[in-house]
């Protein structure tokens, strides 16, 4: 019995949330009139609570509109009187609409928006005061340095050395070595004079 009652309560909750088909909901309401009456009373209580919250939001919006209007008149930007400005009418509805919930959310988080706006304004003011960083330009220039001429050491010419004859052998005769000095820096000249043994048969001459 308790389990059946629990299942019936669960079905009533589903019917209240609109998750149960119409035929099944009608059967439940007809089978248990007391619970159906309680469900109807609960629905009226929730609806009344939502309407009261909607009235609070409308009053808050009306006060916000008055503050905006006074600010406009104090700045001299608007010339229209309060009677000429259209105000939203406070209409009672079964439940808060999406716009009302969105407005209530903005009102509940307005301190966060104000903090963010002040921070953004402070950052903009600091950037405007400091100014952009000076631009650093880097120039690369190529300078050609003339190459110094390569100095070459003078080639020292080998000094001519006169030939040296250590020994001289002459077959059937004799020989004489003569050294003649060179002219104008020329090297010396060595002359070998051969004399045969039989001078009458052979003429003498240098080699």
MDTraj code that builds the backbone (N, CA, C; nanometers):
import mdtraj as md
import numpy as np

residues = "UNK UNK UNK UNK UNK UNK UNK UNK UNK UNK UNK UNK UNK UNK UNK UNK UNK UNK UNK UNK UNK UNK UNK UNK UNK UNK UNK UNK UNK UNK UNK UNK UNK UNK UNK UNK UNK UNK UNK UNK UNK UNK UNK UNK UNK UNK UNK UNK UNK UNK UNK UNK UNK UNK UNK UNK UNK UNK UNK UNK UNK UNK UNK UNK UNK UNK UNK UNK UNK UNK UNK UNK UNK UNK UNK UNK UNK UNK UNK UNK UNK UNK UNK UNK UNK UNK UNK UNK UNK UNK UNK UNK UNK UNK UNK UNK UNK UNK UNK UNK UNK UNK UNK UNK UNK UNK UNK UNK UNK UNK UNK UNK UNK UNK UNK UNK UNK UNK UNK UNK UNK UNK UNK UNK UNK UNK UNK UNK UNK UNK UNK UNK UNK UNK UNK UNK UNK UNK UNK UNK UNK UNK UNK UNK UNK UNK UNK UNK UNK UNK UNK UNK UNK UNK UNK UNK UNK UNK UNK UNK UNK UNK UNK UNK UNK UNK UNK UNK UNK UNK UNK UNK UNK UNK UNK UNK UNK UNK UNK UNK UNK UNK UNK UNK UNK UNK UNK UNK UNK UNK UNK UNK UNK UNK UNK UNK UNK UNK UNK UNK UNK UNK UNK UNK UNK UNK UNK".split()
xyz = np.array([
    [0.0827, -0.1212, 0.0000],
    [0.0000, 0.0000, 0.0000],
    [0.0857, 0.1254, 0.0000],
    [0.1920, 0.1214, 0.0822],
    [0.2821, 0.2381, 0.0883],
    [0.3515, 0.2589, -0.0447],
    [0.3911, 0.1483, -0.1071],
    [0.4583, 0.1600, -0.2369],
    [0.3651, 0.2169, -0.3417],
    [0.2392, 0.1735, -0.3418],
    [0.1434, 0.2279, -0.4383],
    [0.1214, 0.3761, -0.4138],
    [0.1213, 0.4129, -0.2852],
    [0.1030, 0.5545, -0.2524],
    [0.2226, 0.6372, -0.2994],
    [0.3394, 0.5804, -0.2850],
    [0.4610, 0.6510, -0.3293],
    [0.4610, 0.6672, -0.4806],
    [0.4203, 0.5632, -0.5519],
    [0.4124, 0.5736, -0.6976],
    [0.3097, 0.6773, -0.7394],
    [0.1970, 0.6822, -0.6653],
    [0.0950, 0.7826, -0.6976],
    [0.1476, 0.9237, -0.6729],
    [0.2221, 0.9408, -0.5623],
    [0.2815, 1.0727, -0.5349],
    [0.3804, 1.1113, -0.6443],
    [0.4602, 1.0143, -0.6893],
    [0.5563, 1.0426, -0.7961],
    [0.4841, 1.0820, -0.9242],
    [0.3733, 1.0131, -0.9541],
    [0.2969, 1.0483, -1.0741],
    [0.2353, 1.1870, -1.0616],
    [0.1896, 1.2219, -0.9395],
    [0.1346, 1.3561, -0.9192],
    [0.2420, 1.4638, -0.9403],
    [0.3642, 1.4353, -0.8935],
    [0.4744, 1.5306, -0.9147],
    [0.5046, 1.5454, -1.0635],
    [0.5025, 1.4341, -1.1351],
    [0.5255, 1.4417, -1.2792],
    [0.4140, 1.5185, -1.3482],
    [0.2896, 1.4979, -1.3013],
    [0.1781, 1.5726, -1.3597],
    [0.1903, 1.7210, -1.3297],
    [0.2371, 1.7525, -1.2092],
    [0.2556, 1.8932, -1.1723],
    [0.3643, 1.9598, -1.2575],
    [0.4706, 1.8853, -1.2870],
    [0.5797, 1.9395, -1.3693],
    [0.5467, 1.9373, -1.5174],
    [0.4321, 1.8792, -1.5562],
    [0.3957, 1.8744, -1.6965],
    [0.4664, 1.7661, -1.7740],
    [0.5245, 1.6667, -1.7055],
    [0.5981, 1.5593, -1.7705],
    [0.5122, 1.4339, -1.7893],
    [0.3852, 1.4422, -1.7538],
    [0.2951, 1.3282, -1.7680],
    [0.1894, 1.3615, -1.8721],
    [0.1490, 1.2614, -1.9509],
    [0.0499, 1.2884, -2.0556],
    [-0.0844, 1.3272, -1.9925],
    [-0.1677, 1.3936, -2.0704],
    [-0.2937, 1.4494, -2.0189],
    [-0.3887, 1.3402, -1.9685],
    [-0.3968, 1.2297, -2.0386],
    [-0.4897, 1.1231, -1.9984],
    [-0.4522, 1.0656, -1.8623],
    [-0.3217, 1.0386, -1.8442],
    [-0.2759, 0.9845, -1.7159],
    [-0.2941, 1.0866, -1.6050],
    [-0.2724, 1.2137, -1.6348],
    [-0.2903, 1.3173, -1.5333],
    [-0.4359, 1.3275, -1.4897],
    [-0.5279, 1.3195, -1.5838],
    [-0.6699, 1.3254, -1.5484],
    [-0.7101, 1.2056, -1.4623],
    [-0.6568, 1.0881, -1.4926],
    [-0.6875, 0.9700, -1.4117],
    [-0.6398, 0.9873, -1.2673],
    [-0.5184, 1.0425, -1.2507],
    [-0.4655, 1.0614, -1.1159],
    [-0.5479, 1.1623, -1.0378],
    [-0.5839, 1.2724, -1.1026],
    [-0.6612, 1.3759, -1.0347],
    [-0.8002, 1.3255, -0.9982],
    [-0.8592, 1.2418, -1.0829],
    [-0.9924, 1.1878, -1.0529],
    [-0.9864, 1.0812, -0.9444],
    [-0.8774, 1.0068, -0.9366],
    [-0.8658, 0.8995, -0.8378],
    [-0.8403, 0.9522, -0.6971],
    [-0.7714, 1.0655, -0.6841],
    [-0.7372, 1.1188, -0.5513],
    [-0.7691, 1.2670, -0.5505],
    [-0.8929, 1.2987, -0.5080],
    [-0.9365, 1.4385, -0.5123],
    [-0.8622, 1.5232, -0.4088],
    [-0.8304, 1.4653, -0.2919],
    [-0.7596, 1.5425, -0.1888],
    [-0.6214, 1.5860, -0.2376],
    [-0.5502, 1.4936, -0.2957],
    [-0.4172, 1.5288, -0.3464],
    [-0.4279, 1.6230, -0.4657],
    [-0.5312, 1.6062, -0.5454],
    [-0.5504, 1.6991, -0.6565],
    [-0.5759, 1.8400, -0.6048],
    [-0.6561, 1.8503, -0.4943],
    [-0.6808, 1.9822, -0.4353],
    [-0.5522, 2.0414, -0.3777],
    [-0.4719, 1.9556, -0.3125],
    [-0.3439, 2.0040, -0.2593],
    [-0.2505, 2.0488, -0.3700],
    [-0.2516, 1.9735, -0.4782],
    [-0.1677, 2.0113, -0.5921],
    [-0.2123, 2.1443, -0.6509],
    [-0.3425, 2.1653, -0.6591],
    [-0.3940, 2.2924, -0.7111],
    [-0.3570, 2.4076, -0.6188],
    [-0.3647, 2.3827, -0.4870],
    [-0.3270, 2.4872, -0.3907],
    [-0.1778, 2.5197, -0.4007],
    [-0.0976, 2.4141, -0.4157],
    [0.0468, 2.4366, -0.4319],
    [0.0765, 2.5162, -0.5581],
    [0.0035, 2.4878, -0.6643],
    [0.0222, 2.5625, -0.7888],
    [-0.0103, 2.7099, -0.7701],
    [-0.1189, 2.7384, -0.6967],
    [-0.1562, 2.8777, -0.6723],
    [-0.0517, 2.9486, -0.5868],
    [0.0036, 2.8767, -0.4882],
    [0.1064, 2.9379, -0.4039],
    [0.2315, 2.9729, -0.4852],
    [0.2737, 2.8798, -0.5695],
    [0.3927, 2.9068, -0.6526],
    [0.3662, 3.0208, -0.7489],
    [0.2481, 3.0235, -0.8076],
    [0.2147, 3.1299, -0.9013],
    [0.2116, 3.2652, -0.8300],
    [0.1528, 3.2681, -0.7094],
    [0.1506, 3.3934, -0.6334],
    [0.2905, 3.4407, -0.5978],
    [0.3796, 3.3457, -0.5628],
    [0.5180, 3.3835, -0.5316],
    [0.5881, 3.4428, -0.6535],
    [0.5656, 3.3818, -0.7692],
    [0.6282, 3.4337, -0.8913],
    [0.5741, 3.5707, -0.9275],
    [0.4445, 3.5916, -0.9087],
    [0.3877, 3.7229, -0.9385],
    [0.4409, 3.8289, -0.8426],
    [0.4581, 3.7918, -0.7154],
    [0.5143, 3.8875, -0.6193],
    [0.6568, 3.9258, -0.6583],
    [0.7354, 3.8275, -0.7020],
    [0.8721, 3.8574, -0.7469],
    [0.8704, 3.9458, -0.8712],
    [0.7738, 3.9220, -0.9596],
    [0.7637, 4.0069, -1.0790],
    [0.7295, 4.1501, -1.0408],
    [0.6408, 4.1669, -0.9393],
    [0.6078, 4.3026, -0.8938],
    [0.7306, 4.3714, -0.8354],
    [0.8123, 4.2968, -0.7604],
    [0.9343, 4.3559, -0.7046],
    [1.0281, 4.4012, -0.8160],
    [1.0397, 4.3210, -0.9188],
    [1.1271, 4.3584, -1.0305],
    [1.0733, 4.4812, -1.1027],
    [0.9399, 4.4890, -1.1170],
    [0.8821, 4.6064, -1.1830],
    [0.9069, 4.7326, -1.1020],
    [0.8945, 4.7225, -0.9691],
    [0.9222, 4.8386, -0.8847],
    [1.0695, 4.8784, -0.8943],
    [1.1577, 4.7791, -0.8964],
    [1.3008, 4.8105, -0.9085],
    [1.3306, 4.8767, -1.0422],
    [1.2664, 4.8281, -1.1490],
    [1.2867, 4.8896, -1.2800],
    [1.2301, 5.0308, -1.2839],
    [1.1154, 5.0512, -1.2181],
    [1.0585, 5.1858, -1.2155],
    [1.1510, 5.2824, -1.1430],
    [1.2087, 5.2391, -1.0295],
    [1.3039, 5.3252, -0.9595],
    [1.4279, 5.3510, -1.0422],
    [1.4753, 5.2497, -1.1143],
    [1.5915, 5.2686, -1.2009],
    [1.5599, 5.3673, -1.3122],
    [1.4409, 5.3593, -1.3686],
    [1.4011, 5.4525, -1.4741],
    [1.3976, 5.5961, -1.4219],
    [1.3474, 5.6148, -1.2980],
    [1.3450, 5.7488, -1.2389],
    [1.4862, 5.8032, -1.2223],
    [1.5796, 5.7196, -1.1795],
    [1.7174, 5.7660, -1.1618],
    [1.7801, 5.8032, -1.2957],
    [1.7536, 5.7231, -1.3984],
    [1.8064, 5.7557, -1.5314],
    [1.7480, 5.8870, -1.5812],
    [1.6198, 5.9073, -1.5571],
    [1.5544, 6.0307, -1.6024],
    [1.6122, 6.1525, -1.5305],
    [1.6334, 6.1393, -1.4003],
    [1.6914, 6.2522, -1.3264],
    [1.8334, 6.2807, -1.3738],
    [1.9094, 6.1766, -1.4047],
    [2.0461, 6.1974, -1.4519],
    [2.0459, 6.2676, -1.5874],
    [1.9529, 6.2315, -1.6744],
    [1.9443, 6.2960, -1.8059],
    [1.9102, 6.4433, -1.7906],
    [1.8144, 6.4750, -1.7042],
    [1.7757, 6.6149, -1.6843],
    [1.8868, 6.6942, -1.6169],
    [1.9614, 6.6314, -1.5249],
    [2.0698, 6.7030, -1.4580],
    [2.1829, 6.7342, -1.5539],
    [2.2065, 6.6511, -1.6535],
    [2.3106, 6.6770, -1.7533],
    [2.2632, 6.7688, -1.8645],
    [2.1329, 6.7994, -1.8695],
    [2.0818, 6.8881, -1.9730],
    [2.0699, 6.8225, -2.1076],
    [2.0793, 6.6871, -2.1113],
    [2.0717, 6.6194, -2.2406],
    [1.9289, 6.5956, -2.2847],
    [1.8349, 6.5905, -2.1903],
    [1.6963, 6.5654, -2.2281],
    [1.6072, 6.6811, -2.1893],
    [1.5109, 6.7137, -2.2688],
    [1.4186, 6.8243, -2.2453],
    [1.2774, 6.7757, -2.2157],
    [1.2524, 6.6511, -2.2311],
    [1.1166, 6.6016, -2.2126],
    [1.0855, 6.5903, -2.0649],
    [0.9639, 6.6160, -2.0298],
    [0.9200, 6.6073, -1.8911],
    [0.8962, 6.4620, -1.8548],
    [0.8723, 6.4419, -1.7243],
    [0.8528, 6.3046, -1.6780],
    [0.7264, 6.2442, -1.7346],
    [0.6261, 6.3281, -1.7610],
    [0.5006, 6.2757, -1.8154],
    [0.5122, 6.2351, -1.9607],
    [0.6132, 6.2912, -2.0317],
    [0.6297, 6.2597, -2.1731],
    [0.7117, 6.1343, -2.1957],
    [0.7758, 6.0856, -2.0913],
    [0.8599, 5.9672, -2.1050],
    [0.7755, 5.8442, -2.0781],
    [0.7767, 5.7527, -2.1713],
    [0.6951, 5.6322, -2.1556],
    [0.7602, 5.5389, -2.0563],
    [0.6798, 5.4873, -1.9653],
    [0.7296, 5.3949, -1.8647],
    [0.6699, 5.2568, -1.8902],
    [0.7466, 5.1546, -1.8608],
    [0.6916, 5.0203, -1.8808],
    [0.5798, 4.9927, -1.7828],
    [0.4730, 4.9373, -1.8318],
    [0.3588, 4.9062, -1.7461],
    [0.3848, 4.7773, -1.6709],
    [0.3420, 4.7782, -1.5452],
    [0.3597, 4.6603, -1.4601],
    [0.2430, 4.5666, -1.4832],
    [0.2643, 4.4670, -1.5640],
    [0.1576, 4.3724, -1.5966],
    [0.1824, 4.2423, -1.5228],
    [0.0789, 4.1953, -1.4591],
    [0.0903, 4.0701, -1.3856],
    [0.0781, 3.9531, -1.4814],
    [0.1683, 3.8611, -1.4639],
    [0.1706, 3.7432, -1.5490],
    [0.1789, 3.6200, -1.4606],
    [0.1408, 3.5065, -1.5161],
    [0.1501, 3.3845, -1.4352],
    [0.2907, 3.3586, -1.3837],
    [0.3896, 3.3943, -1.4574],
    [0.5270, 3.3733, -1.4154],
    [0.6179, 3.4761, -1.4804],
    [0.7369, 3.4955, -1.4276],
    [0.8298, 3.5929, -1.4859],
    [0.8736, 3.5496, -1.6250],
    [0.8768, 3.6436, -1.7154],
    [0.9206, 3.6151, -1.8515],
    [1.0724, 3.6099, -1.8575],
    [1.1217, 3.5745, -1.9750],
    [1.2673, 3.5686, -1.9920],
    [1.3315, 3.7059, -1.9732],
    [1.2639, 3.8087, -2.0251],
    [1.3190, 3.9439, -2.0091],
    [1.3241, 3.9863, -1.8644],
    [1.2205, 3.9496, -1.7866],
    [1.2198, 3.9848, -1.6452],
    [1.3298, 3.9108, -1.5703],
    [1.3479, 3.7841, -1.6012],
    [1.4557, 3.7101, -1.5358],
    [1.5918, 3.7662, -1.5736],
    [1.6073, 3.8053, -1.7005],
    [1.7340, 3.8634, -1.7434],
    [1.7596, 3.9965, -1.6741],
    [1.6539, 4.0784, -1.6612],
    [1.6688, 4.2071, -1.5924],
    [1.7042, 4.1862, -1.4462],
    [1.6375, 4.0890, -1.3824],
    [1.6684, 4.0606, -1.2426],
    [1.8118, 4.0138, -1.2267],
    [1.8590, 3.9372, -1.3239],
    [1.9981, 3.8906, -1.3161],
    [2.0955, 4.0067, -1.3276],
    [2.0689, 4.1000, -1.4197],
    [2.1550, 4.2174, -1.4340],
    [2.1537, 4.3020, -1.3077],
    [2.0328, 4.3173, -1.2468],
    [2.0246, 4.3972, -1.1245],
    [2.1031, 4.3297, -1.0125],
    [2.0950, 4.1977, -1.0029],
    [2.1676, 4.1270, -0.8982],
    [2.3180, 4.1308, -0.9169],
    [2.3655, 4.1472, -1.0413],
    [2.5098, 4.1475, -1.0686],
    [2.5588, 4.2845, -1.1139],
    [2.4860, 4.3894, -1.0820],
    [2.5276, 4.5211, -1.1306],
    [2.6586, 4.5667, -1.0667],
    [2.6844, 4.5211, -0.9419],
    [2.8113, 4.5599, -0.8783],
    [2.9302, 4.5056, -0.9565],
    [2.9168, 4.3850, -1.0103],
    [3.0261, 4.3288, -1.0901],
    [3.0470, 4.4085, -1.2184],
    [2.9375, 4.4481, -1.2820],
    [2.9501, 4.5276, -1.4045],
    [3.0141, 4.6631, -1.3754],
    [2.9734, 4.7248, -1.2628],
    [3.0323, 4.8545, -1.2280],
    [3.1814, 4.8405, -1.2004],
    [3.2189, 4.7340, -1.1295],
    [3.3615, 4.7127, -1.1015],
    [3.4402, 4.6925, -1.2303],
    [3.3858, 4.6126, -1.3220],
    [3.4545, 4.5922, -1.4503],
    [3.4654, 4.7199, -1.5312],
    [3.3594, 4.8021, -1.5300],
    [3.3637, 4.9274, -1.6056],
    [3.4664, 5.0228, -1.5476],
    [3.4729, 5.0316, -1.4135],
    [3.5719, 5.1195, -1.3500],
    [3.7131, 5.0712, -1.3801],
    [3.7353, 4.9408, -1.3760],
    [3.8688, 4.8873, -1.4062],
    [3.9088, 4.9167, -1.5502],
    [3.8150, 4.8980, -1.6438],
    [3.8457, 4.9267, -1.7844],
    [3.8761, 5.0744, -1.8051],
    [3.7999, 5.1617, -1.7384],
    [3.8260, 5.3053, -1.7517],
    [3.9616, 5.3419, -1.6938],
    [3.9995, 5.2782, -1.5815],
    [4.1301, 5.3060, -1.5220],
    [4.2427, 5.2634, -1.6146],
    [4.2268, 5.1473, -1.6785],
    [4.3308, 5.1006, -1.7720],
    [4.3442, 5.1955, -1.8899],
    [4.2313, 5.2409, -1.9446],
    [4.2354, 5.3350, -2.0572],
    [4.3012, 5.4653, -2.0160],
    [4.2709, 5.5137, -1.8949],
    [4.3305, 5.6385, -1.8473],
    [4.4809, 5.6246, -1.8302],
    [4.5245, 5.5113, -1.7761],
    [4.6686, 5.4897, -1.7578],
    [4.7396, 5.4825, -1.8920],
    [4.6807, 5.4121, -1.9877],
    [4.7417, 5.4026, -2.1198],
    [4.7484, 5.5383, -2.1886],
    [4.6436, 5.6205, -2.1703],
    [4.6441, 5.7531, -2.2313],
    [4.7470, 5.8437, -2.1658],
    [4.7694, 5.8270, -2.0336],
    [4.8668, 5.9106, -1.9626],
    [5.0093, 5.8708, -1.9979],
    [5.0353, 5.7416, -1.9949],
    [5.1717, 5.6946, -2.0218],
    [5.2080, 5.7125, -2.1681],
    [5.1150, 5.6835, -2.2560],
    [5.1422, 5.6958, -2.3987],
    [5.2140, 5.5734, -2.4514],
    [5.2231, 5.5642, -2.5818],
    [5.2908, 5.4479, -2.6411],
    [5.4399, 5.4503, -2.6140],
    [5.4981, 5.3359, -2.6092],
    [5.6414, 5.3246, -2.5883],
    [5.7167, 5.3793, -2.7098],
    [5.8296, 5.4475, -2.6835],
    [5.9067, 5.5003, -2.7972],
    [5.9555, 5.3879, -2.8873],
    [5.9444, 5.4141, -3.0147],
    [5.9835, 5.3127, -3.1124],
    [6.1346, 5.3127, -3.1295],
    [6.1929, 5.1991, -3.1200],
    [6.3374, 5.1835, -3.1344],
    [6.3671, 5.1360, -3.2759],
    [6.4463, 5.2166, -3.3455],
    [6.4818, 5.1822, -3.4827],
    [6.6270, 5.1340, -3.4874],
    [6.6472, 5.0292, -3.5561],
    [6.7804, 4.9725, -3.5708],
    [6.8190, 4.9767, -3.7179],
    [6.9283, 5.0471, -3.7463],
    [6.9767, 5.0575, -3.8837],
    [7.1069, 4.9787, -3.8974],
    [7.1159, 4.9034, -4.0012],
    [7.2357, 4.8242, -4.0284],
    [7.3030, 4.8822, -4.1528],
    [7.4231, 4.9304, -4.1347],
    [7.4983, 4.9884, -4.2460],
    [7.6235, 4.9053, -4.2712],
    [7.6542, 4.8894, -4.3971],
    [7.7730, 4.8146, -4.4365],
    [7.8790, 4.9121, -4.4861],
    [7.9925, 4.9150, -4.4205],
    [8.1022, 5.0058, -4.4553],
    [8.2135, 4.9226, -4.5175],
    [8.2502, 4.9588, -4.6379],
    [8.3577, 4.8881, -4.7071],
    [8.4914, 4.9524, -4.6714],
    [8.5797, 4.8735, -4.6159],
    [8.7131, 4.9207, -4.5782],
    [8.8090, 4.8833, -4.6908],
    [8.8790, 4.9815, -4.7474],
    [8.9722, 4.9482, -4.8559],
    [9.0837, 4.8571, -4.8070],
    [9.1087, 4.7571, -4.8854],
    [9.2125, 4.6612, -4.8477],
    [9.3505, 4.7221, -4.8692],
    [9.4365, 4.7019, -4.7717],
    [9.5731, 4.7528, -4.7830],
    [9.6514, 4.6658, -4.8810],
    [9.7338, 4.7291, -4.9602],
    [9.8144, 4.6499, -5.0544],
    [9.9111, 4.5576, -4.9812],
    [9.9215, 4.4411, -5.0357],
    [10.0100, 4.3422, -4.9744],
    [10.1546, 4.3741, -5.0129],
    [10.2312, 4.3916, -4.9082],
    [10.3725, 4.4232, -4.9320],
    [10.4493, 4.2933, -4.9472],
    [10.5158, 4.2834, -5.0580],
    [10.5961, 4.1632, -5.0824],
    [10.7428, 4.1961, -5.0606],
    [10.8078, 4.1054, -4.9992],
    [10.9506, 4.1253, -4.9737],
    [11.0282, 4.1116, -5.1044],
    [11.1208, 4.1988, -5.1238],
    [11.1996, 4.1898, -5.2472],
    [11.2767, 4.0583, -5.2532],
    [11.2743, 4.0029, -5.3714],
    [11.3435, 3.8757, -5.3910],
    [11.4930, 3.9038, -5.4054],
    [11.5619, 3.8447, -5.3173],
    [11.7069, 3.8648, -5.3193],
    [11.7693, 3.7664, -5.4166],
    [11.8297, 3.8242, -5.5146],
    [11.8927, 3.7391, -5.6150],
    [12.0175, 3.6719, -5.5568],
    [12.0264, 3.5487, -5.5942],
    [12.1433, 3.4753, -5.5462],
    [12.2701, 3.5333, -5.6080],
    [12.3619, 3.5571, -5.5197],
    [12.4898, 3.6104, -5.5678],
    [12.5666, 3.5000, -5.6420],
    [12.6116, 3.5379, -5.7540],
    [12.6870, 3.4403, -5.8346],
    [12.8194, 3.4078, -5.7670],
    [12.8434, 3.2859, -5.7587],
    [12.9709, 3.2419, -5.6990],
    [13.0561, 3.1804, -5.8090],
    [13.1777, 3.2177, -5.8137],
    [13.2644, 3.1645, -5.9191],
    [13.2857, 3.0150, -5.9004],
    [13.2943, 2.9433, -6.0083],
    [13.3189, 2.7990, -5.9962],
    [13.4565, 2.7729, -5.9347],
    [13.4599, 2.6698, -5.8562],
    [13.5848, 2.6316, -5.7926],
    [13.6290, 2.4952, -5.8466],
    [13.7504, 2.4883, -5.8875],
    [13.8069, 2.3630, -5.9394],
    [13.9060, 2.3146, -5.8368],
    [13.8727, 2.2024, -5.7734],
    [13.9591, 2.1528, -5.6676],
    [14.0807, 2.0773, -5.7254],
    [14.0564, 1.9998, -5.8310],
    [14.1701, 1.9244, -5.8888],
    [14.1515, 1.9125, -6.0389],
    [14.2561, 1.8976, -6.1083],
    [14.2515, 1.8898, -6.2540],
    [14.3554, 1.7860, -6.2987],
    [14.3091, 1.6876, -6.3724],
    [14.3996, 1.5852, -6.4242],
    [14.3995, 1.5926, -6.5766],
    [14.5147, 1.5982, -6.6348],
    [14.5277, 1.6101, -6.7812],
    [14.6096, 1.4892, -6.8298],
    [14.5572, 1.4208, -6.9285],
    [14.6261, 1.3041, -6.9836],
    [14.7245, 1.3519, -7.0895],
    [14.8470, 1.3134, -7.0765],
    [14.9555, 1.3485, -7.1696],
    [14.9634, 1.5006, -7.1875],
    [14.9814, 1.5702, -7.0790],
    [14.9994, 1.7148, -7.0878],
    [14.9824, 1.7778, -6.9504],
    [14.9700, 1.9077, -6.9498],
    [14.9507, 1.9825, -6.8249],
    [14.8367, 2.0836, -6.8429],
    [14.7829, 2.1290, -6.7315],
    [14.6720, 2.2256, -6.7373],
    [14.6909, 2.3377, -6.6371],
    [14.6402, 2.4541, -6.6733],
    [14.6486, 2.5718, -6.5861],
    [14.5079, 2.6324, -6.5702],
    [14.4700, 2.6694, -6.4477],
    [14.3381, 2.7297, -6.4200],
    [14.3568, 2.8785, -6.4003],
    [14.2861, 2.9568, -6.4800],
    [14.2925, 3.1023, -6.4713],
    [14.1535, 3.1564, -6.4323],
    [14.1468, 3.2519, -6.3426],
    [14.0205, 3.3156, -6.2997],
    [14.0211, 3.4597, -6.3436],
    [13.9255, 3.4981, -6.4297],
    [13.9167, 3.6340, -6.4819],
    [13.8029, 3.7094, -6.4115],
    [13.8323, 3.8255, -6.3570],
    [13.7256, 3.9027, -6.2882],
    [13.6189, 3.9512, -6.3871],
    [13.4905, 3.9573, -6.3384],
    [13.3814, 4.0032, -6.4237],
    [13.3736, 4.1547, -6.4319],
    [13.3065, 4.2043, -6.5327],
    [13.2892, 4.3475, -6.5535],
    [13.1444, 4.3901, -6.5239],
    [13.1285, 4.5079, -6.4613],
    [12.9952, 4.5654, -6.4295],
    [12.9087, 4.4685, -6.3489],
    [12.9626, 4.4138, -6.2428],
    [12.8864, 4.3260, -6.1546],
    [12.8698, 4.1862, -6.2053],
    [12.9303, 4.1509, -6.3188],
    [12.9170, 4.0151, -6.3693],
    [13.0040, 3.9223, -6.2865],
    [12.9696, 3.7939, -6.2936],
    [13.0454, 3.6961, -6.2157],
    [13.1820, 3.6702, -6.2805],
    [13.2661, 3.6115, -6.1997],
    [13.4009, 3.5813, -6.2491],
    [13.3970, 3.4647, -6.3477],
    [13.4965, 3.4570, -6.4301],
    [13.5065, 3.3519, -6.5320],
    [13.6324, 3.2699, -6.5065],
    [13.6124, 3.1406, -6.5045],
    [13.7275, 3.0513, -6.4841],
    [13.7702, 2.9932, -6.6193],
    [13.8979, 2.9961, -6.6471],
    [13.9525, 2.9473, -6.7741],
    [14.0558, 2.8384, -6.7416],
    [14.0406, 2.7241, -6.8087],
    [14.1368, 2.6140, -6.7906],
    [14.2244, 2.6070, -6.9171],
    [14.3577, 2.6199, -6.8982],
    [14.4525, 2.6218, -7.0120],
    [14.5272, 2.4900, -7.0108],
    [14.5082, 2.4121, -7.1216],
    [14.5719, 2.2817, -7.1325],
    [14.6942, 2.2911, -7.2241],
    [14.8023, 2.2244, -7.1830],
    [14.9262, 2.2208, -7.2637],
    [14.9616, 2.0738, -7.2862],
    [14.9561, 2.0251, -7.4142],
    [14.9884, 1.8839, -7.4399],
    [15.1370, 1.8568, -7.4125],
    [15.1722, 1.7267, -7.4048],
    [15.3118, 1.6899, -7.3787],
    [15.3964, 1.7200, -7.4997],
    [15.3461, 1.6977, -7.6228],
    [15.4188, 1.7282, -7.7436],
    [15.3618, 1.8571, -7.7986],
    [15.4208, 1.9688, -7.7632],
    [15.3664, 2.0999, -7.8003],
    [15.3767, 2.1231, -7.9479],
    [15.4750, 2.0542, -8.0164],
    [15.4922, 2.0800, -8.1581],
    [15.3798, 2.0166, -8.2386],
    [15.3276, 1.9012, -8.1947],
    [15.2262, 1.8314, -8.2731],
    [15.0857, 1.8878, -8.2505],
    [15.0600, 1.9438, -8.1362],
    [14.9247, 1.9907, -8.1011],
    [14.9297, 2.1351, -8.0586],
    [14.8329, 2.2119, -8.1024],
    [14.8271, 2.3537, -8.0669],
    [14.7670, 2.3682, -7.9271],
    [14.8184, 2.4648, -7.8556],
    [14.7651, 2.4948, -7.7236],
    [14.6392, 2.5820, -7.7362],
    [14.5534, 2.5693, -7.6413],
    [14.4296, 2.6530, -7.6399],
    [14.3518, 2.6329, -7.5108],
    [14.2712, 2.7265, -7.4814],
    [14.1886, 2.7164, -7.3580],
    [14.0697, 2.6257, -7.3814],
    [14.0160, 2.5772, -7.2710],
    [13.8942, 2.4963, -7.2730],
    [13.7812, 2.5799, -7.2143],
])
top = md.Topology()
chain = top.add_chain()
for i, resn in enumerate(residues, 1):
    res = top.add_residue(resn, chain, resSeq=i)
    for name in ("N", "CA", "C"):
        top.add_atom(name, md.element.get_by_symbol(name[0]), res)
traj = md.Trajectory(xyz[None], top)
